[in-house]
């Protein structure tokens, strides 16, 4: 195991300018007993421990003394790729870990190493015990005094033991096995036949040495009467193996087998024919080496070993043949890959037929892949659904600002998803491993909000907790604090919030000492803060402090491309939860698309759940939607009958209206024709007829 697999990453570090007092407080608050010291360039220049602080205290060093004067300059470091055994041999209590460039990347303690090595010893002991208990051979071990220390279940079964023989002398209870003679003579015997009562045993008696002295003896034995059945079973297996060999060799498709380490086990004739390589070149070789040497351009087997899933790729071999290569993992009883079976199918002719089509699709596929990859990178969360270009643009901006610690102000109507965007920014930031704390400024009573945000000391006010309380700003230290509905704060609280943002420290209610914090602020509101500033209801300086990067999240009516995906997302979640298979009809989706959604995403979720529960059939129609949701365009078209027309003219008028609206909405003939249920040529002919 490497050091980097065990070290504590992103450790707490100190600056040369930190004082004795600062470090003492940090050690107490963070429950650590040592930390590396970095200079102004971020280079490791020392390390300080609790012992150093105790010595400084005993020597009456001033609390304001910088730790540069008391930290140890003798630094022993270790490379992150070193083995943990090397770290153990250094015998250092707290070991800074560096990368190839000498940069600090982690801390490894003696305690970490002790726990890991102890866990390894326990694991190996358990594995050895499991092996002995599961083997079909009898195993008995004795110490150098001839006392039995281990007897596995198979030994008890073969010898018909009816009592526990542990801690008894082997010479007293099982003299026929002659294991005590091994201790006396130091000579091991193998494949020796011993008569034990009515059984003939085949035994290995082995002397175990340590530092050239015998410290134990072990006997491994089996009942010779079991051999005929074993031989019969072996013959059966060999017959099945020969049949399997014949099947593999007669397959028209190429077959390639490797073990779980990508070492080549088997190749059939068809594989040689398709690829042009000989099996003697490949057998026993590892796929990594074969790929590097150019025998194959890409290994599907290696992909399977990385992903654990069946993988299919296209390959072209030096024979000129084009093949479809499918690799499938075979798992053992422990869920590990024990073998990979690769099937190679010659699709040369099929590839030639598809070549021209692939050229035509290549550019479109490239653009699609780029857009899809960008969308997946932006929406690396289970809670955001965005397909509308306007919303994707918003998420691109959120992705950019996530990497820096600047303050972000999220603006938008109620229910548009401001909290989800805030979580997205946190998840894609450098603080993602730390906490995300949300505070609804409008939901906390005004007389409690200061103590909730900044905490309070014990006895600060009547009814306060006897031990005091840590504020949410302190809880969020190192992470992200989301101030939702920030426009609801009183002017008095706005002043205190501004001071915290400017000085990066808080003072608890009833406290006197400021507490340093490191918090990234995200704020959100559905109110117009500029107007509130003009009306003197929101401080101008706080507004500009929060409004460093404003992100406006559009309401659903302005990003209609997200309406249908959101509906399907919420419906899919409900179907999974209740094991149903409900869906919206086409006319219902049309009505939902046209609705303005004043409650935005929150309203979408509520209405989808309401209709899902109330509907008695699998297909939800427009008639089952709430009465305030209706298809305006369709209703207006059908009810605009101020004059009575001949039926033929009325049908033509309605047909023209539907054709025009479909083309206006979808922007192309194919999609418009599809939604109307006619083919494209009929759509073009009718549209030309009505527009001339």
PyMOL commands that set and color helices and strands:
alter all, ss='L'
color gray80, all
select helices_A, chain A and resi 3-5+20-30+50-58+67-69+84-90+110-134+153-159+170-173+175-177+179-185+224-250+269-275+279-282+287-292+300-307+348-378+389-402+418-427+446-454+472-475+486-488+491-503+529-534+540-546+556-558+560-578+586-594+600-614+622-624+632-639+647-666+669-676+680-691
alter helices_A, ss='H'
color red, helices_A
select strands_A, chain A and resi 8-9+13-15+34-38+44-49+77-79+94-98+104-109+138-143+148-151+189-196+199-210+213-223+254-259+264-267+311-316+322-331+337-346+408-411+436-440+455-456+469-470+480-484+505-506+515-516+520-525+549-552+583-584+619-620
alter strands_A, ss='S'
color yellow, strands_A
deselect
rebuild
show_as cartoon
